Amino acid sequence: MKSQPKPLKAYKNPDFIDSIDAREVRILSEFLEPKKRFSDQNIEDTVVFFGSARIKSKREAGKLLSAAKKKYSTRHSSYVQAQNIYRMSKYYEDAVELSSLLTTWAKKLGKGTQRYIVCSGGGPGIMEAANKGARNAKGSSIGFNISIPFEQNSNAYITKSLNFEFHYFFIRKYWFAYMAKALVIFPGGFGTIDELFEILTLIQTRKMTKSIPILVYGTEYWNSVFNFKELVKWGTISQRDLGLFHFCDDPKEAFNYLSHELEKRFGR
C-alpha cells in the first residue's frame, strides 16, 4: 500500500496560521520578528515621529493650490481647503528638516550600535517626511506600517531592512514605546492623538519608567485643538503633568532641545 503524502506542519499550514485558533502565534511573531531584526542590526533605540498621514509636501500642496486657483473662486470650499493643505505643508517640510538634523547628529554617536534611529508609522504625510529626512542625511530609519482597510502603503524612504508590517495595533504600539528614547508629535488626527495620550498615560502612571522627552510640534495647532491648561483647572491632571511635554515651532530649536535632553537623560 502506498504511503500518504506528508501532511503540512502546523506552522506551514496557512489555513491554521490565518485562523482564530492561531492568533496567539501571530501575536508572538509580531513581537519576536522585529526583536531579531533590531538585534541583528545593532539598533539600540529610536526617536519616534507621529503626525498626520494627510499632510502633504509643499510641492504637492502647491500643485493642488494652483489647480484650485484656476478652477474655483477664492470663497469656494475647495479653494479654501487647498489653501489649508498648503498652509499645513509647512509641517511636512519641518519634519524633514528635523529628522535630517537628528540623523546627522545620531550617526556620530555609539560604538558598534545605532542610536536614536528615526522611526515613523511607515505611511505618508508626516511619517513619510520623517523617513525622508533620515534618508536625506544618509541614515537608516524605521517604518512601523499597519494593515488597515483603507490600505496604508509603506513610503519609499524607509530603510528596506527596517520596513515592518503589523496587523495588531497593540504590538505596533509596544514597539513604538519600547524602543523610543524621545517622541516628536506633529499635527495629526485621531491616531496621532491616541498615540500621544497613550505615552503620556504610561509616563503619568509610571508604567513607563524611562523618562523620555516629548516634543509637541506646532503650538498654534495643538493649542487650538486642546486647552491643556483647562485640564489642570478642572483638576483632571496636575500642574506637574504639563511638564511632561515641551512645545516647539522651529526645526533647529526642536533639534537643540531633543539632542540636549537625549544626551542628558541617556548619554551619547
C-alpha positions as CSV (number, residue, x, y, z in Angstrom):
1,M,0.0,0.0,0.0
2,K,1.3,3.4,-0.9
3,S,2.1,5.8,1.9
4,Q,0.2,9.1,2.1
5,P,1.9,12.4,1.3
6,K,3.4,14.1,4.3
7,P,0.9,16.5,5.9
8,L,1.8,20.1,6.4
9,K,3.5,21.1,9.6
10,A,1.2,23.2,11.6
11,Y,3.3,26.4,11.3
12,K,3.4,25.9,7.5
13,N,-0.3,25.4,7.2
14,P,-1.8,28.8,6.0
15,D,-5.4,27.6,6.9
16,F,-4.3,27.2,10.5
17,I,-1.9,30.1,10.8
18,D,-4.6,32.5,9.5
19,S,-7.3,31.1,11.8
20,I,-8.6,32.4,15.1
21,D,-7.0,29.5,16.8
22,A,-3.5,30.6,15.8
23,R,-4.0,34.3,16.9
24,E,-1.5,33.9,19.8
25,V,1.1,32.6,17.3
26,R,0.7,35.6,15.0
27,I,0.9,38.0,18.0
28,L,4.1,36.3,19.2
29,S,5.5,36.6,15.7
30,E,4.9,40.3,15.6
31,F,6.8,40.5,18.9
32,L,9.7,38.3,18.1
33,E,10.5,39.1,14.4
34,P,11.2,42.9,15.0
35,K,13.2,42.0,18.1
36,K,15.5,39.8,15.9
37,R,15.9,42.4,13.2
38,F,16.8,45.2,15.7
39,S,19.3,42.8,17.4
40,D,20.9,41.8,14.0
41,Q,21.3,45.5,13.0
42,N,22.6,46.7,16.4
43,I,19.7,49.2,16.8
44,E,19.6,50.3,20.4
45,D,16.8,52.9,20.5
46,T,14.7,55.3,18.4
47,V,13.3,58.8,18.1
48,V,9.6,58.3,17.2
49,F,7.7,60.8,14.9
50,F,3.9,60.8,15.0
51,G,1.7,63.0,12.8
52,S,-1.0,63.2,10.2
53,A,-0.9,60.9,7.1
54,R,-2.8,63.6,5.3
55,I,-0.2,66.4,5.4
56,K,1.5,66.9,2.0
57,S,4.8,68.3,1.0
58,K,5.0,71.9,-0.1
59,R,5.5,70.8,-3.7
60,E,2.4,68.6,-3.7
61,A,0.3,71.2,-1.8
62,G,1.4,73.9,-4.2
63,K,0.2,72.0,-7.2
64,L,-3.2,71.5,-5.6
65,L,-3.5,75.2,-4.8
66,S,-2.5,76.2,-8.3
67,A,-5.2,73.9,-9.7
68,A,-7.8,75.2,-7.3
69,K,-7.0,78.8,-8.3
70,K,-7.7,78.1,-11.9
71,K,-10.9,76.2,-11.2
72,Y,-12.6,77.9,-8.2
73,S,-13.3,81.3,-6.7
74,T,-11.3,82.3,-3.6
75,R,-14.5,81.7,-1.5
76,H,-15.2,78.3,-2.8
77,S,-14.8,75.5,-0.2
78,S,-12.5,73.5,-2.5
79,Y,-10.2,76.6,-2.8
80,V,-10.2,77.2,1.0
81,Q,-9.4,73.5,1.5
82,A,-6.5,73.7,-0.9
83,Q,-5.2,76.8,0.9
84,N,-5.3,74.9,4.2
85,I,-3.5,72.0,2.7
86,Y,-0.8,74.4,1.6
87,R,-0.6,76.0,5.0
88,M,-0.2,72.6,6.7
89,S,2.6,71.6,4.3
90,K,5.0,73.7,6.5
91,Y,4.9,70.8,9.0
92,Y,5.9,68.3,6.3
93,E,9.0,70.4,5.5
94,D,9.8,71.0,9.1
95,A,9.6,67.3,9.9
96,V,12.0,66.5,7.0
97,E,14.5,69.1,8.4
98,L,14.2,68.0,12.0
99,S,14.6,64.3,11.1
100,S,17.7,65.1,9.0
101,L,19.3,67.1,11.8
102,L,18.7,64.3,14.3
103,T,20.0,61.6,12.0
104,T,23.2,63.6,11.1
105,W,23.8,64.1,14.9
106,A,23.0,60.5,15.8
107,K,25.3,58.9,13.2
108,K,28.2,60.3,15.2
109,L,27.2,58.5,18.4
110,G,27.5,55.0,19.7
111,K,30.2,52.4,19.3
112,G,29.0,49.3,17.5
113,T,25.4,50.3,17.9
114,Q,22.9,52.5,16.1
115,R,21.5,55.2,18.4
116,Y,18.4,57.3,18.2
117,I,17.2,56.0,14.8
118,V,14.3,57.9,13.4
119,C,11.1,55.8,13.5
120,S,7.7,56.5,12.0
121,G,4.4,54.8,11.4
122,G,5.6,54.0,7.9
123,G,2.9,55.7,5.8
124,P,2.5,59.0,4.0
125,G,2.4,62.6,5.4
126,I,4.5,63.3,8.4
127,M,5.5,59.7,8.6
128,E,7.0,60.0,5.1
129,A,8.6,63.3,6.0
130,A,10.4,61.7,8.9
131,N,11.8,58.8,6.9
132,K,12.7,61.2,4.1
133,G,14.7,63.4,6.4
134,A,16.7,60.4,7.6
135,R,17.3,59.3,4.0
136,N,18.5,62.8,3.1
137,A,21.1,62.6,5.9
138,K,22.2,59.2,4.5
139,G,21.0,57.4,7.7
140,S,18.8,54.5,8.5
141,S,15.1,54.8,9.5
142,I,12.3,52.6,10.6
143,G,8.7,52.3,9.4
144,F,6.1,50.5,11.5
145,N,3.3,50.2,9.0
146,I,-0.1,48.9,9.9
147,S,-2.6,46.9,7.8
148,I,-5.9,48.8,7.7
149,P,-9.0,48.5,5.4
150,F,-8.1,51.7,3.5
151,E,-4.7,50.4,2.7
152,Q,-1.7,52.4,4.0
153,N,1.3,51.6,1.9
154,S,4.8,51.9,3.2
155,N,6.5,55.1,2.0
156,A,9.6,55.0,-0.3
157,Y,12.1,56.4,2.2
158,I,12.1,53.7,4.9
159,T,15.3,51.6,5.1
160,K,14.3,48.4,3.3
161,S,15.5,46.1,6.1
162,L,13.6,48.1,8.7
163,N,10.3,48.2,6.9
164,F,7.7,46.4,9.1
165,E,4.0,45.5,8.5
166,F,1.9,44.9,11.6
167,H,-1.6,43.6,11.9
168,Y,-2.1,44.2,15.6
169,F,-2.2,47.9,16.8
170,F,-1.2,47.0,20.3
171,I,2.0,45.2,19.3
172,R,2.9,48.0,17.0
173,K,2.4,50.4,19.9
174,Y,4.5,48.2,22.1
175,W,7.5,48.6,19.7
176,F,6.9,52.4,19.4
177,A,7.1,52.7,23.2
178,Y,9.7,50.1,24.0
179,M,12.4,51.4,21.6
180,A,11.7,55.1,22.0
181,K,14.0,57.5,23.8
182,A,12.1,60.5,22.5
183,L,8.8,61.3,21.0
184,V,8.0,64.0,18.4
185,I,4.4,64.9,17.9
186,F,3.4,66.8,14.8
187,P,-0.1,67.9,14.0
188,G,-2.4,65.0,13.4
189,G,-5.8,63.4,13.9
190,F,-7.3,60.6,16.0
191,G,-4.3,58.2,15.5
192,T,-1.7,60.9,16.5
193,I,-3.8,62.0,19.5
194,D,-4.2,58.4,20.6
195,E,-0.5,57.7,20.4
196,L,0.4,60.9,22.2
197,F,-2.0,60.3,25.1
198,E,-1.2,56.7,25.5
199,I,2.5,57.5,26.0
200,L,1.6,60.4,28.4
201,T,-0.6,57.9,30.3
202,L,2.2,55.4,30.5
203,I,4.6,58.0,31.9
204,Q,2.0,59.6,34.3
205,T,1.1,56.1,35.7
206,R,4.8,55.1,35.8
207,K,4.2,52.1,33.7
208,M,6.9,53.5,31.5
209,T,9.8,54.0,33.9
210,K,12.2,55.7,31.5
211,S,12.0,59.5,31.3
212,I,11.7,60.4,27.6
213,P,11.4,63.9,26.2
214,I,8.1,64.5,24.4
215,L,8.2,67.4,21.9
216,V,4.9,68.7,20.7
217,Y,5.5,70.5,17.4
218,G,3.1,73.2,16.2
219,T,1.9,75.4,19.2
220,E,-0.8,77.1,17.2
221,Y,-2.3,73.8,16.0
222,W,-2.2,72.0,19.3
223,N,-3.4,74.9,21.4
224,S,-6.4,75.3,19.1
225,V,-7.2,71.6,19.4
226,F,-6.6,71.1,23.1
227,N,-6.6,73.5,26.0
228,F,-4.2,71.7,28.2
229,K,-4.4,74.3,31.0
230,E,-8.1,73.7,31.3
231,L,-7.4,70.1,32.3
232,V,-5.4,71.5,35.3
233,K,-8.2,74.0,36.0
234,W,-10.8,71.2,36.2
235,G,-8.5,69.0,38.3
236,T,-8.2,66.1,35.8
237,I,-4.4,66.4,35.6
238,S,-1.9,68.1,37.9
239,Q,0.1,71.2,37.1
240,R,3.2,69.0,37.1
241,D,1.8,66.9,34.3
242,L,2.1,69.9,31.9
243,G,5.9,69.4,32.3
244,L,5.7,66.0,30.6
245,F,5.9,67.7,27.2
246,H,7.6,70.6,25.5
247,F,6.2,72.8,22.7
248,C,8.3,73.9,19.8
249,D,7.8,75.6,16.4
250,D,11.2,75.6,14.7
251,P,13.2,72.6,13.5
252,K,16.6,73.9,14.8
253,E,15.1,74.8,18.1
254,A,13.5,71.4,18.3
255,F,16.8,69.6,17.4
256,N,18.7,71.6,20.1
257,Y,16.1,70.6,22.7
258,L,16.0,67.0,21.8
259,S,19.7,66.5,21.4
260,H,20.3,68.2,24.7
261,E,17.7,66.1,26.5
262,L,18.8,62.8,25.0
263,E,22.4,63.4,26.0
264,K,21.4,64.5,29.5
265,R,19.0,61.5,30.1
266,F,20.6,58.7,28.1
267,G,24.1,59.8,27.1
268,R,25.9,59.6,23.9
